[in-house]
Amino acid sequence: VQLVESGGDLVQPGGSLRLSCDCRGFTFSRFGVSWYRQAPGKERELVATIISSGSRSPYADSVKGRFTISRDNAKNMAYLQMNSLKPEGANVYLCNARNSLCGYWGRGAQVAVSS
C-alpha cells in the first residue's frame, strides 16, 4: 500500500495550489479519502473528506469556501485544490484513505504560505 502526496510548494498569500494523492496497492474506489494538515508543534487538523461515491463531508471552518477536495476513481487519485491561501506559515498536508476495516496514510506534502 502506498499513498504519495505531491504538489506542495512555497506560495504567496492569496495564491493557489493543487495537491495530489497517488494511491496504490488497495481498492481505492472503496475507500473514503481525507486531507489533514499539521503545523509544527500543533495537532493534526482534518481539512476535508470525500467518500467513495464522491460525496463530501463539511469542510473545516478554516478552509471552507477556499478548498475543494475531489477524487478520480479511474486514476486512483485524490486532490485538494487550495485557493486564496492565507499566510499560515508551513503546514504538512497528509492524505488518508480509510474504510470500516483499515486506514492508510501518506507521508505528506509541505505547503508554506508566506510573502
C-alpha positions as CSV (number, residue, x, y, z in Angstrom):
1,V,0.0,0.0,0.0
2,Q,1.3,3.4,-0.9
3,L,-0.1,6.9,-0.7
4,V,2.1,9.6,-2.2
5,E,1.3,13.3,-1.9
6,S,2.7,15.8,-4.3
7,G,2.2,19.4,-5.3
8,G,3.4,21.1,-2.2
9,D,5.3,24.4,-2.6
10,L,6.1,27.8,-1.2
11,V,3.3,30.2,-2.3
12,Q,2.4,33.8,-1.6
13,P,-0.7,34.7,0.3
14,G,-3.7,34.7,-2.0
15,G,-2.2,32.1,-4.3
16,S,-3.4,28.7,-5.2
17,L,-2.0,25.1,-5.1
18,R,-3.3,21.8,-6.1
19,L,-2.2,18.8,-4.0
20,S,-2.4,15.3,-5.4
21,C,-2.5,11.9,-3.6
22,D,-1.5,8.9,-5.7
23,C,-3.0,5.8,-4.1
24,R,-1.7,2.3,-4.9
25,G,-2.0,-1.2,-3.5
26,F,-5.6,-1.2,-2.4
27,T,-9.1,-0.8,-3.9
28,F,-9.2,3.0,-4.0
29,S,-12.8,3.2,-5.1
30,R,-13.9,1.5,-1.8
31,F,-12.2,3.9,0.5
32,G,-13.0,7.4,1.7
33,V,-10.2,9.9,1.4
34,S,-9.4,12.8,3.7
35,W,-6.8,15.5,3.7
36,Y,-5.3,16.6,7.0
37,R,-2.8,19.3,7.8
38,Q,-0.4,19.8,10.6
39,A,1.8,22.7,11.6
40,P,4.9,22.3,13.6
41,G,4.0,21.8,17.3
42,K,0.3,21.7,16.6
43,E,-2.3,19.0,16.4
44,R,-3.3,17.4,13.1
45,E,-6.4,19.1,11.7
46,L,-8.9,17.4,9.4
47,V,-9.4,19.6,6.4
48,A,-11.7,17.8,4.0
49,T,-13.2,14.3,3.4
50,I,-14.7,12.7,0.3
51,I,-16.3,9.3,0.4
52,S,-16.2,6.6,-2.2
53,S,-19.3,7.8,-4.0
54,G,-17.8,11.3,-4.3
55,S,-20.0,13.0,-1.7
56,R,-18.1,15.5,0.5
57,S,-18.3,16.0,4.2
58,P,-18.4,19.5,5.5
59,Y,-15.0,21.2,5.3
60,A,-13.1,22.6,8.2
61,D,-14.3,26.1,9.0
62,S,-10.7,27.4,8.4
63,V,-10.8,26.3,4.8
64,K,-14.5,26.5,3.9
65,G,-15.1,28.3,0.6
66,R,-11.4,28.2,-0.4
67,F,-10.5,24.5,-0.6
68,T,-12.1,21.7,-2.7
69,I,-11.5,18.0,-2.3
70,S,-12.0,15.7,-5.3
71,R,-11.2,12.2,-6.5
72,D,-10.8,10.3,-9.7
73,N,-11.5,6.6,-9.0
74,A,-10.3,5.6,-12.5
75,K,-6.9,7.0,-11.8
76,N,-6.7,6.1,-8.1
77,M,-6.1,9.8,-7.3
78,A,-7.4,12.3,-4.8
79,Y,-6.9,16.0,-5.0
80,L,-7.1,19.1,-2.8
81,Q,-7.5,22.4,-4.7
82,M,-6.5,25.2,-2.4
83,N,-7.3,28.8,-3.3
84,S,-6.9,32.1,-1.5
85,L,-4.2,30.7,0.6
86,K,-3.6,32.5,3.9
87,P,-0.2,33.3,5.5
88,E,-0.3,30.5,7.9
89,G,3.3,29.5,7.7
90,A,4.3,26.0,7.0
91,N,2.0,23.0,7.1
92,V,2.4,19.4,6.1
93,Y,-0.7,18.2,4.2
94,L,-1.4,14.5,4.6
95,C,-3.6,12.2,2.6
96,N,-5.6,9.5,4.4
97,A,-7.6,6.7,2.9
98,R,-9.8,4.6,5.1
99,N,-12.8,2.3,5.2
100,S,-14.5,0.4,8.1
101,L,-11.7,-2.0,8.4
102,C,-8.4,-0.1,7.9
103,G,-6.8,3.2,7.1
104,Y,-3.6,4.3,5.3
105,W,-1.5,7.4,5.5
106,G,0.8,9.2,3.1
107,R,4.0,10.9,4.2
108,G,2.8,14.4,3.5
109,A,3.5,17.3,1.3
110,Q,4.9,20.6,2.6
111,V,3.0,23.8,1.9
112,A,4.3,27.1,3.0
113,V,2.3,30.3,2.6
114,S,4.5,33.4,3.1
115,S,5.3,36.6,1.4
